[in-house]
Amino acid sequence: MSNFVDYVKIHCKSGHGGAGSAHLRREKYIPKGGPDGGDGGRGGHIIMKGNANEWTLLPLRYTRHVKAERGENGGKNQLTGAYGADVYIEVPIGTIAKNEDGEIIGEILEDGQEIILMEGGMGGKGNEHFKSSTNQTPRYAQPGMEGQEGYVVFELKILADVGLVGFPNAGKSTLLSAVSAAKPKIADYAFTTLTPNLGIVDYRNYKSFVMADIPGIIEGAAEGKGLGHRFLRHIERNSILLFLIPADSEDHFQEFKILENELKEYNPELLDKDFIVSVSKSDLLDDELKKEIAAEFPENKQPLFFSGVTGEGLVELKDAIWKQLHG
């Protein structure tokens, strides 16, 4: 089983509020002390919390139910019952929580951020709240409120500076392994990469940026074909996109247009992102072939040529990425 999990559904139930107390004050020298009951404690919340040390929803994979504590009942001497303990669900940055209807409850964008998914039930009021001029000794109190209950869906969208977009075998994993310490699986068959991989790319003067290798897209991915549909959502969170067209493609510009169309079909807003077009495996090309391929593209989409195997063009590629990120 993969260590990368980006979708989890959990049944959650927040705590029931504690009941208010109907206690009457009875002390030796105060025979008619009146109402003395305290309020019930609030039930525990279910809270989603961002954790920068997590990068997958795997720890939640086998969590089926999460239940918070009930609030304690109110006591005499107008003592409020203790709150039920909150339950924290720690998730990676980039996680979105949705309810059963698909409505977004909230999303985690930074470490330590907290979002209440389900609020604990309010504690009931003690009889002290119900006394009046006509009812000076109420012998009743308010019960606690029920907590919230339902399913919560957690979806993780990878946060990265640059996302790699390309067909299977375009050389995305090779590039990531060449410019970072990431060790993605590399082979000469389609869909070698089955889960997203992240790598930190070292740049000049001790600077760095994060690169994400997204599993290969195929034509029709936006309609659910192949693996692409499952992972297209990760591309939404990347600052810029790096399109990889392999040097041995039969039609380089047409391949780029297909990839561009799949992003458009999935979410038209993806085309508003800054992007760089590149041709991978350029060690297979001589200068004349590079000119022929470059001529296929319009002036504003001229590709950069690089080879993850020989290292050719990698410095120029990183320069272009950095300029796009911080230009």
Residue pairs with C-beta under 8 A, 6 or more apart in sequence:
2 194
2 195
3 56
3 58
3 195
4 55
4 56
4 58
4 195
4 196
5 56
5 57
5 58
5 60
5 61
5 156
6 56
6 57
6 155
6 156
6 157
6 196
6 234
7 57
7 153
7 154
7 155
7 156
8 57
8 60
8 61
8 63
8 153
8 154
9 151
9 152
9 153
9 154
10 60
10 63
10 64
10 65
10 66
10 89
10 151
10 152
10 154
11 64
11 65
11 66
11 149
11 150
11 151
12 46
12 65
12 66
12 67
12 117
12 118
12 148
12 149
12 150
12 151
12 152
13 46
13 65
13 66
13 67
13 68
13 118
13 147
13 148
13 149
14 43
14 44
14 45
14 46
14 68
14 118
14 119
14 120
14 121
14 147
14 148
14 149
15 42
15 43
15 44
15 45
15 67
15 68
15 69
15 70
15 71
15 84
15 85
15 120
15 121
15 147
16 43
16 70
16 71
16 84
16 120
16 121
16 144
16 145
16 146
16 147
17 40
17 41
17 42
17 43
17 70
17 71
17 120
17 121
17 122
17 123
17 124
17 144
17 145
17 146
17 147
18 40
18 41
18 42
18 43
18 70
18 71
18 72
18 73
18 74
18 81
18 82
18 84
18 123
18 124
18 144
19 40
19 73
19 74
19 123
19 124
19 141
19 142
19 143
19 144
20 37
20 38
20 39
20 40
20 73
20 74
20 123
20 124
20 125
20 126
20 127
20 129
20 141
20 142
20 143
20 144
21 36
21 37
21 38
21 39
21 40
21 73
21 74
21 75
21 76
21 79
21 126
21 127
21 141
22 35
22 37
22 126
22 127
22 138
22 139
22 140
22 141
23 35
23 36
23 37
23 38
23 75
23 76
23 126
23 127
24 33
24 34
24 35
24 36
24 37
24 127
24 137
24 139
25 33
25 34
25 35
25 36
25 76
25 77
26 33
27 33
32 137
34 131
34 136
34 137
35 126
35 127
35 128
35 130
35 131
35 137
35 138
36 76
36 77
36 78
36 126
36 127
36 128
37 74
37 75
37 76
37 78
37 126
37 127
37 128
37 141
38 74
38 75
38 76
38 77
38 78
38 79
38 80
38 81
38 126
38 128
39 74
39 80
39 81
39 123
39 124
39 125
39 126
39 129
40 71
40 72
40 73
40 74
40 80
40 81
40 123
40 124
40 125
40 126
40 142
40 143
40 144
41 71
41 72
41 73
41 74
41 80
41 81
41 82
41 83
41 84
41 123
42 71
42 83
42 84
42 120
42 121
42 122
42 123
43 68
43 69
43 70
43 71
43 83
43 84
43 120
43 121
43 122
43 123
43 144
43 145
43 147
44 68
44 69
44 70
44 71
44 83
44 84
44 85
44 86
44 87
44 120
44 147
45 68
45 86
45 87
45 116
45 117
45 118
45 119
45 120
46 66
46 68
46 86
46 87
46 89
46 116
46 117
46 118
46 148
46 152
47 86
47 87
47 88
47 89
47 114
47 115
47 116
47 117
48 88
48 89
48 91
48 95
48 97
48 105
48 106
48 108
48 114
48 115
48 117
48 154
49 88
49 89
49 90
49 91
49 108
49 112
49 113
49 114
49 115
50 90
50 91
50 92
50 93
50 95
50 108
50 109
50 110
50 111
50 112
50 113
50 114
51 90
51 91
51 92
51 93
51 111
52 92
52 93
52 111
54 90
54 91
54 92
55 92
55 198
56 92
56 156
57 91
57 92
57 95
57 154
57 156
59 90
60 89
60 91
60 154
66 87
66 89
67 87
68 84
68 85
68 86
68 87
68 118
68 120
68 147
69 84
69 85
69 87
70 84
70 144
71 81
71 82
71 83
71 84
71 120
71 121
71 123
71 144
72 81
72 82
72 83
72 84
73 81
73 144
74 80
74 81
74 123
74 124
74 126
74 141
75 81
78 126
78 128
80 123
81 123
83 120
83 123
84 120
86 120
88 114
89 117
89 154
91 108
91 154
91 156
92 108
92 156
93 108
93 109
93 110
93 111
93 159
94 107
94 108
94 109
94 156
94 157
94 158
94 159
94 237
95 107
95 108
95 154
95 155
95 156
95 157
96 104
96 106
96 107
96 108
96 154
96 155
96 156
96 157
97 104
97 105
97 106
97 107
97 115
97 117
97 152
97 153
97 154
98 104
98 105
98 152
98 153
98 155
99 105
99 150
99 151
99 152
99 153
100 150
100 151
100 153
102 153
105 115
105 117
105 152
106 115
106 117
107 115
108 115
117 152
118 147
118 148
118 149
118 150
118 152
119 147
119 148
120 147
121 144
121 145
121 146
121 147
121 148
122 144
122 145
123 144
123 145
124 141
124 142
124 143
124 144
124 145
125 141
125 142
126 141
126 142
127 138
127 139
127 140
127 141
129 142
130 138
130 140
130 141
131 137
131 138
155 233
157 233
157 234
157 236
157 237
158 196
158 198
158 212
158 214
158 234
158 237
158 238
159 210
159 237
159 238
160 198
160 210
160 211
160 212
160 237
160 238
160 239
161 209
161 210
161 211
161 238
161 239
161 240
161 321
161 325
162 209
162 210
162 211
162 212
162 238
162 239
162 240
162 241
162 242
162 321
162 325
163 211
163 212
163 214
163 234
163 235
163 237
163 238
163 240
163 241
163 242
164 172
164 175
164 176
164 211
164 212
164 213
164 214
164 242
164 244
165 214
165 217
165 235
165 241
165 242
165 243
165 244
165 259
165 263
165 275
166 172
166 216
166 217
166 243
166 244
166 245
166 246
166 259
166 280
167 216
167 217
167 218
167 246
167 255
167 259
168 190
168 191
168 192
168 216
168 218
169 188
169 189
169 190
169 192
169 216
169 246
170 216
170 244
170 245
170 246
170 280
171 244
171 246
171 280
171 281
171 308
172 193
172 213
172 214
172 216
172 244
172 280
173 184
173 185
173 186
173 192
173 193
173 197
173 213
174 186
174 280
174 308
174 309
175 211
175 213
175 244
175 280
175 306
175 308
176 182
176 184
176 197
176 199
176 211
176 213
177 183
177 184
177 186
177 199
177 308
178 308
178 309
178 311
178 314
179 199
179 201
179 202
179 211
179 308
179 314
179 318
180 199
180 200
180 201
180 202
180 211
181 199
181 200
182 197
182 198
182 199
182 200
182 213
184 192
184 193
184 197
184 213
185 192
185 193
186 192
190 216
191 215
191 216
191 226
191 227
193 213
193 214
193 215
193 216
194 215
194 227
195 215
196 212
196 213
196 214
196 215
196 231
196 234
197 212
197 213
198 210
198 211
198 212
198 213
199 210
199 211
199 212
199 213
200 208
200 209
200 210
200 211
201 208
201 209
201 210
201 211
201 318
201 321
202 208
203 209
203 318
203 322
204 322
207 322
209 321
209 322
209 325
211 242
212 234
212 238
214 231
214 232
214 234
214 235
215 227
215 228
215 230
215 231
216 226
216 227
216 228
217 226
217 228
217 232
217 259
217 262
218 225
218 226
218 227
218 228
219 225
219 258
219 262
220 226
220 262
221 227
221 228
221 229
221 232
221 262
221 266
222 228
222 229
222 232
222 262
222 263
222 265
222 266
223 229
223 265
228 262
229 266
232 262
232 263
232 266
232 267
235 241
235 263
235 270
236 267
236 269
236 270
238 273
239 273
239 274
239 325
240 273
240 274
240 275
240 276
240 321
240 324
240 325
241 263
241 270
241 273
241 274
241 275
241 276
242 275
242 276
242 278
242 321
243 256
243 259
243 260
243 275
243 276
243 277
243 278
244 278
244 279
244 280
245 252
245 255
245 256
245 277
245 278
245 279
245 280
245 303
246 279
246 280
246 281
247 279
247 280
247 281
247 282
247 284
247 285
247 289
247 293
247 305
248 281
248 284
249 255
251 296
252 279
252 293
252 296
252 297
252 303
253 296
253 297
256 277
256 297
256 301
260 271
263 270
263 271
264 270
264 271
274 324
276 304
276 317
276 320
276 321
276 324
277 297
277 301
277 302
277 303
277 304
278 303
278 304
278 305
278 306
278 317
279 285
279 290
279 293
279 303
279 304
279 305
279 306
280 306
280 307
280 308
281 307
281 308
281 309
282 290
282 305
282 306
282 307
282 312
282 313
283 307
283 309
283 310
283 312
285 293
285 305
290 305
293 303
294 302
294 303
297 303
304 313
304 316
304 317
304 320
305 312
305 313
306 312
306 313
306 314
306 316
306 317
307 313
307 314
308 314
